[in-house]
């Protein structure tokens, strides 16, 4: 088990877990793992990000590796540019959707995707053994000015730009004071969309609605869509790799439901493909895949798990239930702007509104929650759930298949001392019953 890397990179409270000394030494370990440069460095809009970037580039230089700084960019921009511009690796400084006091690092391989779990362990081994690379000759530190244009250009190559322009879509973008503010509005303008912006000022304190878009904090987005009679709305998380959609009626879509729509659209054009998704996402994807003779492959929770499986299987689609969608023809990583543009391409291909498109999907209802839980407490939960008389999936925690359309899953978080609960069913009332029943069982296991 990794000790420093969590579900998605290294994260901690800046100045406490993420001290200047730690940042320097873990960067030296990363440099030893890469062995050579150049390394592309980017960061999100958090208050500590610029300081961390200076420590990172200084540490890379002291290890003899050249680096280039592309500045404030979304995570998927850094990832795409790492591959397209020929860097040997990348380091993205971000804590994604975590609160403002946090920051972190995502380590990117030369293929533009986060390093594998095995590679994470190699970095940690170097760190704990203190066998990091040093050099008598300093590496150079330069600026990289082409990352954003390379990213935007790459996205536009995957869709029919003229078709989208002809639709004259009106879009509300809730940028969440985050990194997609430097790319998403430009993309929409290039695609001929009329764009209304919310929380567009980059601010590491995320004063608008917080760094994570949730149904509870997107009321302003819903209201603005209705008020402006927009065709749709999109909300991004802090580092811009996830996107949550809102239809023209102001209804917020779950990440699962939007992934089903996008997958169906892609698979109609490219049947007999492979889809990779984690065990906690909707089971309806199997039904949609079957219609195009496609195959669904499941992984543990975590974008790294999904991305690396996509590469191995040459899958065209990957997704998570949290709004992270991956289009393999662009890059096998979560990408908020690429996902947005696929949806624009979908809407431009017909005359239906987003709500009409959604209404034609097979019905499903999902929910999730969390409860404070230590590793020892989680063992008690697993023990209780293993006695249930249902088919069990132990890929990541415990998932119980209750019937053809209903399931419940509990797993231990990789980033916080909590257990996460997920459930799906064919009706809201059935879902509520399932979730309440198993939440009660979990509490009994924890003696609460």
C-alpha positions as CSV (number, residue, x, y, z in Angstrom):
1,X,0.0,0.0,0.0
2,X,1.2,3.5,-0.9
3,X,1.9,5.8,2.1
4,X,2.3,9.1,0.3
5,X,0.2,8.7,-2.8
6,X,-3.5,8.6,-2.3
7,X,-6.3,7.8,-4.8
8,X,-5.2,10.7,-7.0
9,X,-1.7,11.9,-6.3
10,X,-0.1,13.3,-3.2
11,X,-2.1,15.8,-1.1
12,X,-1.9,17.5,2.2
13,X,-2.4,20.8,4.1
14,X,0.3,23.2,2.9
15,X,2.8,24.0,5.7
16,X,1.7,21.0,7.8
17,X,1.7,17.7,5.8
18,X,3.0,19.4,2.7
19,X,6.1,21.2,4.1
20,X,8.8,22.9,2.0
21,X,11.2,20.2,3.1
22,X,8.9,17.4,2.1
23,X,8.1,19.0,-1.3
24,X,11.8,19.3,-2.0
25,X,12.6,15.7,-1.1
26,X,9.6,14.1,-2.8
27,X,10.5,16.1,-6.0
28,X,14.1,14.8,-5.7
29,X,12.6,11.3,-5.5
30,X,10.4,12.0,-8.6
31,X,13.5,13.2,-10.4
32,X,15.3,10.0,-9.6
33,X,12.4,8.0,-10.9
34,X,12.3,10.0,-14.2
35,X,16.2,9.9,-14.4
36,X,16.2,12.6,-17.1
37,X,14.2,15.7,-18.2
38,X,12.8,17.8,-19.4
39,X,9.9,17.9,-17.0
40,X,6.9,20.1,-17.6
41,X,5.5,21.9,-14.4
42,X,2.1,23.4,-14.1
43,X,-0.2,24.5,-11.3
44,X,-3.7,25.5,-10.3
45,X,-4.9,28.7,-8.7
46,X,-4.3,27.8,-5.1
47,X,-2.5,30.4,-2.9
48,X,0.4,28.1,-2.3
49,X,0.8,26.8,-5.9
50,X,3.4,29.3,-7.2
51,X,5.6,28.8,-4.1
52,X,5.4,25.0,-4.5
53,X,6.3,25.3,-8.2
54,X,9.5,27.2,-7.4
55,X,10.5,24.5,-4.9
56,X,9.7,21.8,-7.4
57,X,11.7,23.4,-10.3
58,X,14.6,24.1,-7.9
59,X,14.7,20.5,-6.7
60,X,14.6,19.2,-10.3
61,X,17.4,21.6,-11.2
62,X,19.5,20.4,-8.3
63,X,19.0,16.8,-9.5
64,X,20.3,17.9,-12.9
65,X,17.0,17.7,-14.7
66,X,15.8,20.5,-17.1
67,X,12.3,21.7,-16.5
68,X,9.8,24.1,-18.1
69,X,7.0,26.0,-16.4
70,X,3.7,26.4,-18.2
71,X,2.1,28.3,-15.4
72,X,-1.5,28.2,-14.3
73,X,-3.3,25.6,-16.4
74,X,-5.9,22.9,-15.9
75,X,-4.6,19.4,-15.0
76,X,-5.6,17.9,-18.4
77,X,-3.8,20.8,-20.2
78,X,-0.6,19.9,-18.4
79,X,-1.1,16.2,-19.2
80,X,-1.8,16.7,-22.9
81,X,1.0,19.2,-23.3
82,X,3.5,16.8,-21.6
83,X,2.8,14.2,-24.3
84,X,2.4,16.5,-27.3
85,X,5.3,18.7,-26.7
86,X,7.7,15.9,-26.0
87,X,8.4,16.2,-22.3
88,X,9.8,13.2,-20.4
89,X,7.3,13.8,-17.6
90,X,5.2,16.3,-15.9
91,X,4.3,17.5,-12.4
92,X,1.0,19.2,-11.8
93,X,0.7,21.1,-8.5
94,X,-2.9,20.8,-7.4
95,X,-5.2,19.4,-4.7
96,X,-8.1,19.1,-7.2
97,X,-11.4,19.6,-5.3
98,X,-9.9,19.7,-1.8
99,X,-10.5,22.7,0.5
100,X,-8.2,25.8,0.0
101,X,-5.7,25.0,2.7
102,X,-4.7,21.8,0.8
103,X,-2.3,21.4,-2.1
104,X,-0.6,18.4,-3.8
105,X,1.2,17.0,-6.7
106,X,0.2,14.7,-9.6
107,X,3.1,13.0,-11.4
108,X,2.6,12.6,-15.1
109,X,4.4,10.1,-17.3
110,X,5.7,11.0,-20.8
111,X,2.5,9.5,-22.3
112,X,0.5,12.3,-20.7
113,X,-1.1,10.1,-18.1
114,X,-0.5,9.9,-14.3
115,X,2.2,7.3,-13.4
116,X,0.9,3.8,-12.5
117,X,0.4,2.5,-9.0
118,X,3.6,0.5,-9.4
119,X,5.5,3.6,-10.3
120,X,4.1,5.5,-7.3
121,X,5.5,2.8,-5.1
122,X,8.9,3.2,-6.8
123,X,8.9,6.9,-6.1
124,X,8.0,6.2,-2.4
125,X,10.8,3.6,-2.2
126,X,13.3,6.2,-3.3
127,X,11.9,8.7,-0.9
128,X,12.0,6.5,2.2
129,X,15.5,5.1,1.4
130,X,16.7,8.7,0.7
131,X,18.3,7.5,-2.5
132,X,17.4,10.5,-4.6
133,X,19.4,11.8,-7.5
134,X,21.8,14.7,-7.0
135,X,24.0,16.4,-9.6
136,X,27.0,18.7,-9.8
137,X,25.5,20.3,-12.8
138,X,22.2,22.2,-12.4
139,X,19.3,21.6,-14.8
140,X,17.8,24.6,-16.7
141,X,14.5,26.2,-15.9
142,X,12.6,27.8,-18.7
143,X,9.0,28.9,-19.5
144,X,6.7,26.9,-21.8
145,X,4.3,29.2,-23.6
146,X,2.6,26.7,-25.9
147,X,0.7,24.4,-23.5
148,X,-2.7,26.2,-23.6
149,X,-2.8,26.6,-27.4
150,X,-1.7,23.0,-27.8
151,X,-4.4,21.8,-25.5
152,X,-7.2,23.8,-27.1
153,X,-6.1,22.9,-30.6
154,X,-6.0,19.2,-29.6
155,X,-9.6,19.2,-28.3
156,X,-11.0,21.0,-31.4
157,X,-9.5,18.3,-33.6
158,X,-11.8,15.7,-32.1
159,X,-15.1,17.3,-33.0
160,X,-16.8,19.0,-35.9
161,X,-16.1,22.7,-35.2
162,X,-18.2,24.0,-38.1
163,X,-21.2,21.9,-37.1
164,X,-21.0,23.2,-33.5
165,X,-20.6,26.8,-34.7
166,X,-23.8,26.4,-36.8
167,X,-25.9,25.6,-33.8
168,X,-25.2,28.9,-32.0
169,X,-25.4,27.4,-28.6
170,X,-25.8,29.5,-25.5
171,X,-23.8,28.2,-22.5
172,X,-23.4,29.1,-18.9
173,X,-20.0,28.2,-17.5
174,X,-19.5,28.0,-13.8
175,X,-15.7,28.0,-13.6
176,X,-15.6,27.6,-9.8
177,X,-12.8,30.2,-9.5
178,X,-10.6,27.4,-10.9
179,X,-8.1,26.6,-13.6
180,X,-10.5,26.0,-16.5
181,X,-11.0,29.8,-16.5
182,X,-7.9,30.0,-18.7
183,X,-9.1,27.5,-21.3
184,X,-12.9,26.7,-21.3
185,X,-14.1,30.3,-22.3
186,X,-11.6,30.4,-25.1
187,X,-12.8,27.0,-26.4
188,X,-16.4,28.1,-26.3
189,X,-15.7,31.3,-28.2
190,X,-13.7,29.4,-30.8
191,X,-16.8,27.1,-31.2
192,X,-19.1,30.0,-31.8
193,X,-21.0,29.7,-28.6
194,X,-22.5,32.6,-26.7
195,X,-21.0,32.2,-23.2
196,X,-22.1,33.5,-19.8
197,X,-19.5,33.2,-17.1
198,X,-20.0,32.5,-13.3
199,X,-17.2,32.5,-10.8
200,X,-14.7,33.2,-13.6
201,X,-12.1,35.0,-11.4
202,X,-9.3,32.6,-10.5
203,X,-9.1,32.5,-6.7
204,X,-7.4,29.8,-4.6
205,X,-9.9,30.4,-1.8
206,X,-12.7,29.3,-4.1
207,X,-15.1,31.9,-2.7
208,X,-17.9,31.4,-5.3
209,X,-19.1,27.9,-4.4
210,X,-16.1,25.9,-3.3
211,X,-13.8,23.8,-5.4
212,X,-16.0,20.8,-6.0
213,X,-19.2,21.2,-8.0
214,X,-22.1,19.4,-6.3
215,X,-25.9,19.5,-6.7
216,X,-26.0,21.4,-3.4
217,X,-23.8,24.3,-4.6
218,X,-24.8,24.8,-8.2
219,X,-28.0,26.8,-7.6
220,X,-26.6,29.9,-9.2
221,X,-25.7,27.9,-12.3
222,X,-29.3,26.5,-12.5
223,X,-30.8,29.9,-12.0
224,X,-28.6,31.6,-14.6
225,X,-29.5,29.0,-17.2
226,X,-33.2,29.5,-16.7
227,X,-32.9,33.3,-16.5
228,X,-30.8,33.6,-19.7
229,X,-32.6,30.8,-21.6
230,X,-29.4,29.0,-22.2
231,X,-29.1,25.6,-23.8
232,X,-27.0,24.1,-21.0
233,X,-24.5,24.8,-18.2
234,X,-21.2,23.3,-17.2
235,X,-19.5,23.4,-13.8
236,X,-15.8,22.5,-13.4
237,X,-13.8,21.5,-10.3
238,X,-10.7,23.3,-9.0
239,X,-8.2,21.8,-11.4
240,X,-10.5,21.4,-14.4
241,X,-10.4,17.7,-15.0
242,X,-14.1,17.0,-14.0
243,X,-17.3,18.6,-15.3
244,X,-20.9,18.5,-14.1
245,X,-23.6,19.4,-16.6
246,X,-26.9,21.2,-16.1
247,X,-29.7,20.9,-18.7
248,X,-31.8,23.8,-20.1
249,X,-34.5,23.4,-17.4
250,X,-31.9,23.9,-14.7
251,X,-31.6,20.3,-13.7
252,X,-28.2,19.2,-12.5
253,X,-27.1,15.9,-14.0
254,X,-25.0,13.3,-12.1
255,X,-21.7,12.3,-13.5
256,X,-23.0,8.8,-14.1
257,X,-26.0,10.0,-16.2
258,X,-23.9,12.4,-18.4
259,X,-21.3,9.7,-18.9
260,X,-24.1,7.4,-20.2
261,X,-25.2,10.0,-22.7
262,X,-21.7,10.7,-23.9
263,X,-20.8,7.0,-24.1
264,X,-23.9,6.2,-26.2
265,X,-23.1,9.0,-28.6
266,X,-19.5,7.9,-29.0
267,X,-20.4,4.2,-29.4
268,X,-22.9,4.9,-32.1
269,X,-20.0,6.2,-34.2
270,X,-17.5,3.7,-33.0
271,X,-19.2,0.4,-32.1
272,X,-17.4,-2.7,-30.8
273,X,-15.2,-0.6,-28.5
274,X,-14.0,-0.9,-25.0
275,X,-15.2,1.1,-22.0
276,X,-13.4,1.3,-18.7
277,X,-15.1,2.4,-15.5
278,X,-14.7,1.9,-11.8
279,X,-16.9,-0.5,-9.7
280,X,-18.9,2.3,-8.1
281,X,-20.3,3.7,-11.4
282,X,-23.7,3.0,-13.0
283,X,-24.6,-0.5,-14.1
284,X,-26.6,0.9,-17.0
285,X,-23.4,1.3,-19.0
286,X,-23.4,-2.5,-19.6
287,X,-26.8,-2.1,-21.3
288,X,-25.6,0.8,-23.5
289,X,-22.4,-1.1,-24.4
290,X,-24.4,-4.2,-25.4
291,X,-26.3,-2.2,-27.9
292,X,-23.1,-1.5,-29.8
293,X,-21.4,-4.8,-29.2
294,X,-19.0,-3.0,-26.9
295,X,-17.3,-4.3,-23.7
296,X,-17.2,-2.8,-20.2
297,X,-14.2,-3.4,-18.0
298,X,-14.3,-2.5,-14.3
299,X,-11.5,-1.2,-12.0
300,X,-10.9,0.0,-8.5
301,X,-12.0,3.5,-7.7
302,X,-9.5,6.2,-8.9
303,X,-8.7,7.9,-12.2
304,X,-5.2,6.4,-12.3
305,X,-6.8,2.9,-12.2
306,X,-9.2,3.8,-15.1
307,X,-6.6,5.6,-17.2
308,X,-4.0,2.9,-17.0
309,X,-6.5,0.2,-17.8
310,X,-7.6,2.3,-20.8
311,X,-4.1,2.3,-22.1
312,X,-3.6,-1.4,-21.6
313,X,-6.9,-2.3,-23.3
314,X,-6.8,0.4,-25.9
315,X,-10.3,1.6,-24.7
316,X,-11.9,4.6,-26.2
317,X,-14.0,5.6,-23.2
318,X,-13.3,5.8,-19.5
319,X,-15.3,7.5,-16.7
320,X,-16.0,7.8,-13.0
321,X,-19.3,8.6,-11.3
322,X,-18.0,12.0,-10.1
323,X,-18.0,13.8,-13.5
324,X,-14.6,12.5,-14.6
325,X,-14.9,11.5,-18.3
326,X,-12.1,10.3,-20.5
327,X,-12.0,10.2,-24.3
328,X,-9.2,7.9,-25.4
329,X,-8.8,9.5,-28.9
330,X,-7.7,12.7,-27.2
331,X,-6.0,11.5,-24.0
332,X,-6.8,8.7,-21.5
333,X,-7.4,11.1,-18.6
334,X,-10.3,13.0,-17.1
335,X,-10.7,16.2,-19.0
336,X,-13.4,18.8,-18.2
337,X,-13.1,20.8,-21.4
338,X,-12.8,17.8,-23.8
339,X,-16.0,16.4,-22.1
340,X,-17.8,19.7,-22.6
341,X,-16.9,19.8,-26.3
342,X,-18.1,16.3,-26.9
343,X,-21.5,17.3,-25.4
344,X,-21.6,20.4,-27.7
345,X,-20.8,18.1,-30.7
346,X,-23.7,15.8,-29.6
347,X,-26.2,18.7,-29.3
348,X,-25.1,20.1,-32.6
349,X,-25.7,16.8,-34.3
350,X,-29.4,16.9,-33.8
351,X,-32.3,19.2,-32.8
352,X,-33.0,17.7,-29.4
353,X,-32.4,19.7,-26.2
354,X,-30.2,18.2,-23.5
355,X,-33.2,17.3,-21.4
356,X,-34.7,15.5,-24.3
357,X,-31.5,13.5,-24.9
358,X,-31.3,12.6,-21.3
359,X,-35.0,11.4,-21.2
360,X,-34.2,8.7,-23.8
361,X,-31.6,7.0,-21.6
362,X,-32.6,3.9,-19.6
363,X,-33.8,4.9,-16.1
364,X,-31.4,4.8,-13.1
365,X,-31.1,6.6,-9.8
366,X,-27.9,6.9,-7.9
367,X,-26.8,8.4,-4.6
368,X,-23.7,8.5,-2.4
369,X,-22.7,9.4,1.1
370,X,-19.9,9.2,3.6
371,X,-19.3,8.4,7.3
372,X,-16.3,8.8,9.5
373,X,-14.4,5.6,9.6
374,X,-10.9,4.3,10.5
375,X,-9.2,1.3,8.8
376,X,-10.0,-0.9,11.8
377,X,-13.6,0.3,11.7
378,X,-13.9,-0.5,8.0
379,X,-12.9,-4.1,8.7
380,X,-16.0,-4.4,10.9
381,X,-18.2,-3.1,8.0
382,X,-16.7,-5.6,5.6
383,X,-17.3,-8.4,8.1
384,X,-21.0,-7.5,8.4
385,X,-21.6,-7.0,4.7
386,X,-19.9,-10.3,3.7
387,X,-22.7,-12.1,5.6
388,X,-25.3,-10.7,3.2
389,X,-27.0,-13.3,0.9
390,X,-26.1,-11.5,-2.4
391,X,-23.4,-11.6,-5.1
392,X,-20.3,-9.8,-3.8
393,X,-17.6,-7.8,-5.6
394,X,-14.5,-7.2,-3.5
395,X,-12.5,-5.3,-6.1
396,X,-12.6,-2.2,-3.9
397,X,-14.4,-2.5,-0.6
398,X,-17.6,-4.5,-0.8
399,X,-20.3,-4.2,-3.5
400,X,-23.5,-6.2,-3.2
401,X,-25.6,-6.8,-6.3
402,X,-29.2,-6.8,-4.8
403,X,-31.0,-7.5,-8.1
404,X,-30.5,-6.8,-11.9
405,X,-30.7,-3.0,-11.4
406,X,-29.9,-2.4,-7.8
407,X,-26.6,-2.5,-5.8
408,X,-24.9,-1.0,-2.7
409,X,-21.2,-0.4,-2.2
410,X,-19.0,0.7,0.7
411,X,-15.3,1.5,0.4
412,X,-12.6,3.1,2.4
413,X,-11.5,6.5,1.1
414,X,-8.0,6.8,-0.2
415,X,-7.7,10.5,0.7
416,X,-9.7,11.0,4.0
417,X,-10.5,9.0,7.2
418,X,-14.0,8.1,5.9
419,X,-16.0,5.3,4.3
420,X,-17.9,6.1,1.2
421,X,-21.3,4.6,0.4
422,X,-22.7,4.3,-3.2
423,X,-26.0,2.9,-4.4
424,X,-28.1,2.6,-7.6
425,X,-31.6,1.4,-8.3
426,X,-34.4,1.6,-10.9
427,X,-36.5,4.1,-8.9
428,X,-35.9,6.8,-6.4
429,X,-38.1,5.2,-3.7
430,X,-36.3,1.9,-4.1
431,X,-32.9,3.7,-3.9
432,X,-33.9,5.5,-0.8
433,X,-34.9,2.3,0.9
434,X,-31.7,0.5,0.0
435,X,-29.5,3.4,1.1
436,X,-31.3,3.9,4.4
437,X,-31.2,0.1,5.2
438,X,-27.4,-0.2,4.5
439,X,-26.5,3.0,6.2
440,X,-28.2,1.6,9.3
441,X,-26.2,-1.7,8.9
442,X,-23.0,0.3,8.6
443,X,-23.7,2.3,11.8
444,X,-24.6,-0.9,13.6
445,X,-21.2,-2.4,12.6
446,X,-19.6,0.7,14.0
447,X,-21.7,0.5,17.2
448,X,-23.1,4.0,16.6
